[in-house]
Amino acid sequence: MLEIVTVSALTAFLTAVGNGAAGEFGRQLHLSTGALVRRTLGRETPLPAAPQGWQELAHQLHPVLLRNAEHAHAWASLLHTQGGPVPVLRPGPGLPPATRHFTDRDDVLKRLRREATRAAAGQPRAALLYGPPGIGTSAVALYFGADQGALFPDGRFYVDLRDAAGGSGVEPAAVVGRLLRTMGVEPEQLPPTEAGRVQLYRSLTAGRRALVLVDHVTTAAQIRHLVPATPELLLLAVSSGPDLVVEAERIAVPPLRERDAVKMLRKVAGPEAVTRAKPRLPGVLASCAGNPFALKIAAMRLLTEGSGPAGDAGGTGDVDGTGGAGGTGDEDAPAGSDPVWATAHHAYRRLRPETARLCRLTALGDWPAIDAALAARAAGVELAEAGAMLAEAAEEQVLDASYDGRFRFRPGVRGYLEQAAGAQDGPARCSAAVARTLDGLRVRALYAARAALPQSWRTDLAPDGENPYADEAAGLAALRAEAANLVRAVRLADEYQQVETACELARALWPVQLKLGYWDEALPALRIAARLVDAYRPESRMAGALHFQLAHCLGALERWEEADRAAGAAVASERAAGHLLGEASCVEMRGLLRLNRWSYEAAYDHFTQAERVYRRIGPGQEGADDLGRALALAARHQGRALRGMGRLAESRARLEEARDFFAGGSGAEREPYNEARALTDLAETLLDGGDTAAALAAIAEAERLLTPQRATPHLRYLDQLRRRCQAVA
């Protein structure tokens, strides 16, 4: 009996595969689909490059299925059993807390509520809050989200784009990716492409009464694809800067009126302190100009008058020969200056000289997150001293404390401190502080990378000595926490022409890509490092390693052409450097890129070429001790390509060879995870060849190996592969 598979069902399935997850489940399903396309059409069919390509492919397949019962049955079983796990919208962590000193803003809040509750009338609900730094745009958004929570029973989702320091905004695809993570999408379920992510975002939010709040937006492109397609959803974007041209209700946040400014002073400092300061109040209000950040700092000064360090905190000491804190060279803030700048000036002068110096030198890096270790390197002081100074600076509102125990400078405050550093410390001392900070981050990152991947030759740059990170989990946790700083450090090293430092910092991102899947985050740093290494160290092992990482990152994001160029550059560099292990690995990477694009013949050629290069590694050469493992991986990849080519007997032989090695054959140490992956590939080949009994046995053995490791995505795929076997048996 001919099983009917409709064009619409094929199109929906193929489109889902094309936009699907980048994790283990998505990759396996992607390759299985490609192999079945090849078998059905009897020819190699390139991976569609655009969304309409999947629909065209469905129309090519459908006539064949109408004529061929075997192919129709195979596609029906694939469609019925391989749908994959469907991400579900989960409330997530919600919004950060709103400030307790929130004052006024009635007009702005009314406009926001009107946008959130108006009749949709075919128009998306979206609002943009904008205004100068310190004016309270974020505070308004968070207050509205907290106060109007009943309007959003399906969740309030928050994304902060502040960590893209150094003038480089977060790319739109990365913004959607971050938002999906807050909505409960697991890394294994996250689509690699922007189009796939946007489609998933729209499907998760369809019909949902929810709030999406994106803070510190810098470009309209970052939120353009987040504008709701469903009337129940509200997008609220916040920009500390000029108005952006977006499809949204644009709402300027104005300065506080004088009576509201006094009200805020009373909330923070208390009525008595404000009453005592009444003679000076007009001057305070004039200098703050209705800016809530400036008013808050002024209120803190009113509270602590007479209790701060002697001499107005930092105006008289001299810890480094530059005159102590002392501001930027003028005793008072310039008349008519920006209120945030003036506020930073006064807050800075309350610091002790040594704390002021630490803040100046730490601010030079424009770091997304600051901890005691980073600040200690910048200032050249002990860790405990740096921690105490950061706490002092946070108390004076020079720094903002974060929930994770780290700190941030507001952009306006950082700008003031950078100018103060130039005036008081001079270019040489500023450069030395940046160099110390970069070197400290480099050493920490290299140690963490080595701990995260202790067996990999790609993490062998760690200095000699005891690694401060005890195990893989500790190393990976450190890299996760420092990821934004490491990307910033690569940019900064480029600015300061520290090429070797930039390259080593980028090399330390390898576990971030491989284990954490932070491809969007790592990509800008890898592009910089690849450019630098081509200019200053071409055709070197360092060039090969960095181009390999860049190719891996681009491939994971399905930017295929760029990835192939980077992989080609990696091969050429490793070959010129005479590094056989690196050359073979990079050739293998080119094969994987082609395998993932369903170019099976070209993939097989690269895998066999990689094997030939591996076999040139002689006793005592780098890689000789792991040669058996490298050859087993090459055999597995060859088996996968041969399956796609329809050469099933050869595929089975190569996959069995890989399985036997990872099972402990030839005296090798058993690797249960890689053995299970080879068994999974073998089961796919056996199923294609009609040997369902052997396929089911391979699936059962792979499950036995993976269950103790809690490899949930892989186990889920094996379960659905078993159901495919049962459907065709």
Rosetta blueprint (number, residue, H / E / L):
1 M L
2 L L
3 E L
4 I L
5 V L
6 T L
7 V H
8 S H
9 A H
10 L H
11 T H
12 A H
13 F H
14 L H
15 T H
16 A H
17 V H
18 G H
19 N L
20 G L
21 A L
22 A L
23 G L
24 E H
25 F H
26 G H
27 R H
28 Q H
29 L H
30 H H
31 L H
32 S H
33 T H
34 G H
35 A H
36 L H
37 V H
38 R H
39 R H
40 T H
41 L H
42 G L
43 R L
44 E L
45 T L
46 P L
47 L L
48 P L
49 A L
50 A L
51 P H
52 Q H
53 G H
54 W H
55 Q H
56 E H
57 L H
58 A H
59 H H
60 Q H
61 L H
62 H H
63 P H
64 V H
65 L H
66 L H
67 R H
68 N L
69 A H
70 E H
71 H H
72 A H
73 H H
74 A H
75 W H
76 A H
77 S H
78 L H
79 L H
80 H H
81 T H
82 Q L
83 G L
84 G L
85 P L
86 V L
87 P L
88 V L
89 L L
90 R L
91 P L
92 G L
93 P L
94 G L
95 L L
96 P L
97 P L
98 A L
99 T L
100 R L
101 H L
102 F L
103 T L
104 D L
105 R L
106 D H
107 D H
108 V H
109 L H
110 K H
111 R H
112 L H
113 R H
114 R H
115 E H
116 A H
117 T H
118 R L
119 A L
120 A L
121 A L
122 G L
123 Q L
124 P L
125 R E
126 A E
127 A E
128 L E
129 L E
130 Y E
131 G L
132 P L
133 P L
134 G L
135 I L
136 G L
137 T H
138 S H
139 A H
140 V H
141 A H
142 L H
143 Y H
144 F H
145 G H
146 A H
147 D H
148 Q L
149 G H
150 A H
151 L H
152 F L
153 P L
154 D L
155 G L
156 R E
157 F E
158 Y E
159 V E
160 D E
161 L L
162 R L
163 D L
164 A L
165 A L
166 G L
167 G L
168 S L
169 G L
170 V L
171 E L
172 P H
173 A H
174 A H
175 V H
176 V H
177 G H
178 R H
179 L H
180 L H
181 R H
182 T H
183 M L
184 G L
185 V L
186 E L
187 P H
188 E H
189 Q H
190 L L
191 P L
192 P L
193 T L
194 E H
195 A H
196 G H
197 R H
198 V H
199 Q H
200 L H
201 Y H
202 R H
203 S H
204 L H
205 T H
206 A L
207 G L
208 R L
209 R L
210 A L
211 L E
212 V E
213 L E
214 V E
215 D E
216 H L
217 V L
218 T L
219 T L
220 A L
221 A H
222 Q H
223 I H
224 R H
225 H L
226 L L
227 V L
228 P L
229 A L
230 T L
231 P L
232 E L
233 L L
234 L E
235 L E
236 L E
237 A E
238 V E
239 S E
240 S L
241 G L
242 P L
243 D L
244 L L
245 V L
246 V L
247 E L
248 A L
249 E E
250 R E
251 I E
252 A E
253 V L
254 P L
255 P L
256 L L
257 R L
258 E H
259 R H
260 D H
261 A H
262 V H
263 K H
264 M H
265 L H
266 R H
267 K H
268 V H
269 A H
270 G L
271 P H
272 E H
273 A H
274 V H
275 T H
276 R H
277 A L
278 K H
279 P H
280 R H
281 L H
282 P H
283 G H
284 V H
285 L H
286 A H
287 S H
288 C H
289 A L
290 G L
291 N L
292 P H
293 F H
294 A H
295 L H
296 K H
297 I H
298 A H
299 A H
300 M H
301 R H
302 L H
303 L H
304 T H
305 E L
306 G L
307 S L
308 G L
309 P L
310 A H
311 G H
312 D H
313 A H
314 G H
315 G L
316 T L
317 G L
318 D L
319 V L
320 D L
321 G L
322 T L
323 G L
324 G L
325 A L
326 G L
327 G L
328 T L
329 G L
330 D L
331 E L
332 D L
333 A L
334 P L
335 A L
336 G L
337 S L
338 D L
339 P H
340 V H
341 W H
342 A H
343 T H
344 A H
345 H H
346 H H
347 A H
348 Y H
349 R H
350 R L
351 L L
352 R L
353 P H
354 E H
355 T H
356 A H
357 R H
358 L H
359 C H
360 R H
361 L H
362 T H
363 A H
364 L L
365 G L
366 D L
367 W L
368 P L
369 A L
370 I E
371 D L
372 A H
373 A H
374 L H
375 A H
376 A H
377 R H
378 A H
379 A H
380 G L
381 V L
382 E L
383 L H
384 A H
385 E H
386 A H
387 G H
388 A H
389 M H
390 L H
391 A H
392 E H
393 A H
394 A H
395 E H
396 E L
397 Q L
398 V L
399 L L
400 D E
401 A E
402 S L
403 Y L
404 D L
405 G L
406 R L
407 F E
408 R E
409 F L
410 R L
411 P H
412 G H
413 V H
414 R H
415 G H
416 Y H
417 L H
418 E H
419 Q H
420 A H
421 A H
422 G H
423 A H
424 Q H
425 D L
426 G H
427 P H
428 A H
429 R H
430 C H
431 S H
432 A H
433 A H
434 V H
435 A H
436 R H
437 T H
438 L H
439 D H
440 G H
441 L H
442 R H
443 V H
444 R H
445 A H
446 L H
447 Y H
448 A H
449 A H
450 R H
451 A H
452 A H
453 L L
454 P L
455 Q L
456 S L
457 W H
458 R H
459 T H
460 D L
461 L L
462 A L
463 P L
464 D L
465 G L
466 E L
467 N L
468 P L
469 Y L
470 A L
471 D L
472 E H
473 A H
474 A H
475 G H
476 L H
477 A H
478 A H
479 L H
480 R H
481 A H
482 E H
483 A H
484 A H
485 N H
486 L H
487 V H
488 R H
489 A H
490 V H
491 R H
492 L H
493 A H
494 D H
495 E H
496 Y L
497 Q L
498 Q L
499 V H
500 E H
501 T H
502 A H
503 C H
504 E H
505 L H
506 A H
507 R H
508 A L
509 L L
510 W H
511 P H
512 V H
513 Q H
514 L H
515 K L
516 L L
517 G L
518 Y L
519 W H
520 D H
521 E H
522 A H
523 L H
524 P H
525 A H
526 L H
527 R H
528 I H
529 A H
530 A H
531 R H
532 L H
533 V H
534 D H
535 A H
536 Y H
537 R L
538 P L
539 E L
540 S L
541 R H
542 M H
543 A H
544 G H
545 A H
546 L H
547 H H
548 F H
549 Q H
550 L H
551 A H
552 H H
553 C H
554 L H
555 G H
556 A H
557 L L
558 E L
559 R L
560 W H
561 E H
562 E H
563 A H
564 D H
565 R H
566 A H
567 A H
568 G H
569 A H
570 A H
571 V H
572 A H
573 S H
574 E H
575 R H
576 A H
577 A L
578 G L
579 H L
580 L H
581 L H
582 G H
583 E H
584 A H
585 S H
586 C H
587 V H
588 E H
589 M H
590 R H
591 G H
592 L H
593 L H
594 R H
595 L H
596 N L
597 R L
598 W L
599 S L
600 Y H
601 E H
602 A H
603 A H
604 Y H
605 D H
606 H H
607 F H
608 T H
609 Q H
610 A H
611 E H
612 R H
613 V H
614 Y H
615 R L
616 R L
617 I L
618 G L
619 P L
620 G L
621 Q L
622 E L
623 G L
624 A H
625 D H
626 D H
627 L H
628 G H
629 R H
630 A H
631 L H
632 A H
633 L H
634 A H
635 A H
636 R H
637 H H
638 Q H
639 G H
640 R H
641 A H
642 L H
643 R H
644 G H
645 M H
646 G L
647 R L
648 L H
649 A H
650 E H
651 S H
652 R H
653 A H
654 R H
655 L H
656 E H
657 E H
658 A H
659 R H
660 D H
661 F H
662 F H
663 A L
664 G L
665 G H
666 S H
667 G H
668 A L
669 E L
670 R L
671 E L
672 P H
673 Y H
674 N H
675 E H
676 A H
677 R H
678 A H
679 L H
680 T H
681 D H
682 L H
683 A H
684 E H
685 T H
686 L H
687 L H
688 D H
689 G L
690 G L
691 D L
692 T H
693 A H
694 A H
695 A H
696 L H
697 A H
698 A H
699 I H
700 A H
701 E H
702 A H
703 E H
704 R H
705 L H
706 L H
707 T H
708 P H
709 Q H
710 R L
711 A L
712 T H
713 P H
714 H H
715 L H
716 R H
717 Y H
718 L H
719 D H
720 Q H
721 L H
722 R H
723 R H
724 R H
725 C H
726 Q H
727 A H
728 V H
729 A L
